Amino acid sequence: MLFVRKIVEENVGNKEEDTVTELTELVQVKDAIDKLNGETITGVVLERDKDNLMIIGGGKDNKYVVHAEVKGTMYVMANKFPITKPPAEVIVGGKKGTYESKRVMGLSMVLEAAKHFGSRGALAQTFNWESP
């Protein structure tokens, strides 16, 4: 049984064209994240309810940012290891933001976190989860 109940793929050009899908298989999470391009589709929401969700944004140049809310508490995914890269610009939900390098993830890390949350409703302890 899956923890997440639905996936929302945000369409930057027209919010009325957001795609909402009932989650029946975990592969749907990967498919939705694979569509992120940092231009027209810049956010995917994995949602159980209003207090338990994960927002994955970005996609352009293999740069992603992950926010999560678990039982009403907000978190931002961060790398556990020190990173000495400069901050990066990532478009999330149609808005460009500058993020610390430790909070900008590659696709494989994002998929790991999303799979863990989608199936268990918990944050993968492979990463740090910081307050925004």
N, C-alpha and C positions, 0 to 999 in steps of 0.2 A: 504494500500500500504506500502511496506517495503522500508526502506532507503538503506540498504545494498543490493548489487546486486549479489555478489558472495562470496563463502567461499573457501579458499585454506587450505587444510590440508597438512602440510609439512612432508615429509618422510625423516628422517635423513639419512637413508642408501643410498637413490638414489633420488636426486632432480627431475629426470625425471619421478618419480613415484608419485610426488605430486598430490593430488586429487583436482581438481577444479570443483566446483558445482555451478550452477546458483541457487540463493536463491529464492525459491517460497513460503516457509512456515517457520515461525519462529522456529518451532520445529527442523529444520535442524541445527540451531545454537547450540542448546543443544546437539544434536546427535554428532556433530563434536567435541565439547568440551569434551564430555564423552569419546571420543577416546584418548585423551591426556594421555600418560602413562609415560612421563619423560624419555623415552628410545628411541623408534623408531618413535613415533609421539610426538613431543615436541613443536609444534606451530600450531596455527590456526589463519588465517587472515580473518577478516570480512571486505570486501572491497566494497566501493561504487565507488571510483576512486583513483588516486594516492595521492590526498590531504585529503581524508576522509576514514580512515581505523582504525581497532582495531586489535591488535596482542595479543593473549592470549597464554602464554607459560607455560610449566611445566607439572603438572599432578601427578607426583609421590608423594606419601605420602600426598595427598590433599594440595599441595603447588603450587600456580599459581601466575604468574606475568602478569599484563595487561598494555600494552602501547597503546596509541591512538594518532591518528593525525586527527585533525579537522580543516578544512580550512587551512591546511599547518602548523599548530602549534602542536608540540609534547607535550604529557602529559604522566605521569605515575600514575596509580591508587594507592592511599594510604588510609589507615584506618584513620578515623577522631579521633579515640581515642588513647591515649598513649599506647604503647605496650613495655613491658620490656623484651622481648625475644631476644636472640642473633640473629645476622644475619643468614640467611638460604641460602644454595646452591640450586639453581633451574636451570634445564636445559631448555633453551629456544632456539628454532631453532637449536638444536644440540650442543649448546655451554653452558658449565657450567658457571654460574655467582653467585656471592654472593650478596644478596639483603638485605637491611634493613628490619627488621621484619614488620614494618608498611606497606611495599610494597608487602608482601607475603600474598596472600588471599586464603581463602577456596573456595570450589566449589560453595556454595550457593551465595556468594558475587559476584563471577565471572559471574555466570549465570544471576544475576540481572543486572549487568553492561552491559553484552552482549545483553540481551533482550532489554534494553533501547536503546542502540546504534543501534541495528539491526532494530528496528521499527521506531525510531525517528531521528537517526543521531546526537543525543546529548549525553553528558556525564551525567550519573546519579549523581545527587547532593547528594546522600546518602554517597558518598565518596569524599575525597579530590583528586584533580587532580593537580599534581605538575609538574614543569618543570624537565626534566631528569638531 
